[in-house]
Amino acid sequence: MTSLKLIKIIKYLLYLLALAPLIATPMTIFPFNFGRGLIIQFLIEIIAGLYLILAIYNKDYRPTKNWLVIFFGIYLIWLFITSFSGADFNKSFWSNEERFTGWFYLAHIYLIFIVLTSIFKKQDWKTFLIINISVALAMLAIAVLSLFGIKFWGLDLGKRISGTLGNPLFLATYFIINLIFSLYLFFNKGIWPRIFGGLSSTALIIGIFLTQSRGAFLGLTAGSAAALILFIFSNKKYRKIGISAIILLSLLLSAIFIFKNAEFIKTNGVLNRLSNISLSTVTAQTRLIGWQIAFRAFKERPILGWGIENYSTAFNKYYNPKLLRYSYYETWFDKPHNKIFETASDGGAIAIILYLSIFVGAFLSLRKKYKNGSIQLNLFCILTGGIIAYFTQNLFIFDTPVSYLSLIILLALISGLPFKEKDIEQNKLPIMAIIIGALVSLLAALLLNILPLIASIKLRQTTLLYEIGKKNNVEIYKKAIKIFNPYKEEWRVDLAKSIIADLQSKAEMYNKDEISYAVEELRKNATEHPNNAYYHLLLGVFYGELARDSQNYREMSIKELDRALYLSPNRQHIYFAYGRFFNIVNDRGKLVEVFKKAIELEPKASISYWEGGRQLYLFDEKDSLAKQWMIKSVEMGYLPPEDNSFIFIFKNFYKYFFENKKYSILVNLFGRMIPLEPNNVELRAQYATALYLAGEKVPAVKEIKKIMAMDESYKKEGEEFIRLIEADK
C-alpha cells in the first residue's frame, strides 16, 4: 500500500469524525456525552494508529515545528502532572459518564491536532470544513424540529433548542465555532464555497440567538467588536464604514436593554432573555458564588491546583450555605462555569498561563501571517474575532467533548494557514506494518471504548432511573458491572439510591443479599474516591437506613457522616442526613440540635426548615416545632417539588394561612394544587376567594367564570361573587 492510499483512509476517517456531534446514545444514562465521547475516542485511536505507521515510514508526514501544537502539548503535560498531585487521580484521568472531559479524552483531542496539522492540505480543509458546517446545519434543523415535538434518537430535547448536545449553552458554543468556519469559507476564493459560507453563517447566527444563551450572545458581541476594531485600525480605507458598523452594533445592543420592558421584547423569548442579563438573577448569584469558591480553591493550591475534573472536591470544602437559598440543584457543582476559574482550580497559575498561551499564540500566529502577506486582512479579523468569541463565552460555561473537538479543529486550521503545497514522496508502506498497526489500534479502541459502552448499555437496562416503586435487576447488574468500564461511579450511586428509597418507603423489594451487595458497591466509590464528600454522605445515609436493628451500622453511619462533614463542613445536606439518622434511632434532642445547626448556617434557606419539620413530624406527628418549621418554610416561599409532600402541606396548613390572612401564600398553594385536581370545583372556588382576598380581582373573576362553565349549579353564587368583586373598587 502506498502512502497516498493510507492518507485517503485517514482523511475519510477524519471526515467521519466530523459527524460525531450528531451522535446520541439514549440507551446510556448520559445520552449526550458518554456514548459520543467513546465513539470519538474510538475513531481517534484508529486514526492515530494508522497515522503512526504513516509517520514512521514517510518523514514528510511527521509533525513539524508548530508553536500552537507545542503550547497545547505542554498544557496537556502540566495537567497530567497536576492530576497526580491533585485530589483524585482516577477522576482526573477518566472523568465520568456525565462530563467525559478527563485527561484521557484531552490526550485524544491532542492526537487529532497533530494529525490535522500534519496531513491536511488546502482542499482537504475546505472539504472538512464544509462537512463540519453541514453537520452544524443538520443540528440546527434537529433542534428547531424538536420544538414542534419531533424527537430524534427518542430523546426529549427540551423547551429551548439544544439539538443532540442536550443543552442550549453547549449548542451555542458549537454554533459559534462553526460560524467561524462558515465565515472563513465566505471570505475565501470560490463562488460556491462563498455562497455556502454566507448562507450557513446567516443560519448559524439565527441558531445562536435561538439558543437564548446570554454567554454566547456576549461572546458573539465581543468577537464581532474585536473583528471590527482590528479591521478599522488595519485598513484606513474602510475606517468610516467600520466605525459606523460599531456604532450601529452598539445602538442595537443598547436598544435591547433600554426597551426591555417594551411589549415586543417581553413577548419575544430570545430578546426577553437577552435583555435580562443581570447580576441579581438566581443563575448569576450562584455562578458568582461558584467563582468565589474556585478562587479560594486556587489560593489554597496556587501552583499545582486540585487536578483536572476535581473542582467538586474544592467546591465541597468551601461550600457556601447561601446556595441553598436557591434550590437543591444549585448546591452540587462539579464545574465553576468559567473556564479561567476552572483552569485555576484544576492546575494552578501555571495552567492558566499555559491555557492563555494557546489563545495568545493563535492570535500571534494569525498576526504574523497577516503581516507577511500569507493571509488577507478579512481572514485575520474573522479568525481573531472567532477566538475572542469562543474565549468570552467560555467565561460563562465549561467545555464538553464536542466543544473540545471543535476548538482543536479551529486551532489546527489556524496553525495550517496558508496551506502551502509541497512535493511529498509517495513511498510504499510495508503491508504487515499497516495490518499490525491497524489491529493493535482496533483492539485498543475496542477495549477502551466499546467495552465501556456495552457495559453502560447493559447497566442502563438494569437500573430504573427515577421510577419509584420499581425494582432494579441486581443479578443482571452484577454481570454488567464486571465488564471493563472505568466509569462505574454513577451506576453504584443509582443502585444505592434505589435501595435507599426502598428502605425509606419500607417496600421491602430487595433481599438482604442484594442490600449487602449495593452497600459494598457504594463503599467502593468511597474507597476509590476518598475525598468525595457526596459518596461518604450517601454511604452514611445508606448505613443509617440499616441502623434500626444494628448497632454496628449506627457506628458506621456516624463515621461516614463525620467524614463527609470533614470534607464539606458547611453543607446543610449533611446535617439533614444526621437528622434522619437521629430520627431512626429515636433521639429527638440530637435531631433538633443538628437541624438548628443547619438553619444557623443560612437562616434564609427555607429548605432547611422544611427538612427539619418533616423529620420531626415523622418522629412525632403532634410535635409543635414540626408544624412551626414547616409553616415557616412555606412562608419563606418553599413548596416541596414532590406532589405527595406538597399535598401534605396543602391539606394540613391551608386553613392556617386563611385564618392568619396570608392570602398571597394561599394563592401560591392553590395555584399549585389546581393542576393536581383540575375538576375539583370546590377547590377552585376557594382559589377564587384567595385571589380576591389577595387583591387579584381580574384573575379571581376569570376563575369564577371557569367554575360556572364547569358546574351550572354555581352560576347564581358565581354571579353574585362577580358583582361583589366589581363593586369593590
Secondary structure, DSSP 4 states (H G I P E B T S, - for coil): -BHHHHHHHHHHHHHHHTTGGG---TTSSSTTTHHHHHHHHHHHHHHHHHHHHHHHH-GGGS----HHHHHHHHHHHHHHHHHHHSS-HHHHHH--TTT--SHHHHHHHHHHHHHHHHH--HHHHHHHHHHHHHHHHHHHHHHHHHTTT--BTTB---SS--GGGTSHHHHHHHHHHHHHHHHHHHTSS-HHHHHHHHHHHHHHHHHHHHTT-HHHHHHHHHHHHHHHHHHHHH-GGGHHHHHHHHHHHHHHHHHHHHTTTSHHHHT-HHHHHHHT--TTSHHHHHHHHHHHHHHHHHHHSTTT-S-TT-HHHHHHHT--GGGGGT-SGGG--SS-S-HHHHHHHHHHHHHHHHHHHHHHHHHHHHHHHHHTTSS-HHHHHHHHHHHHHHHHHTTSS---HHHHHHHHHHHHHHHHTT---------B--HHHHHHHHHHHHHHHIIIIIHHHHHHHHHHHH--TT-TT----HHHHHHHTTSS-S--HHHHHHHHHHHHHHHHHT---S-HHHHHHHHHHHHHHHHHSTT-HHHHHHHHHHHHHTGGG-HHHHHHHHHHHHHHHHHSTT-HHHHHHHHHHHHHTT-HHHHHHHHHHHHHH-TT-HHHHHHHHHHHHHH-TT-HHHHHHHHHHHHTT---SSHHHHHHHHHHHHHHHHHTT-HHHHHHHHHHHGGGSTT-HHHHHHHHHHHHHTT-HHHHHHHHHHHHHH-GGGHHHHHHHHHHHHH--
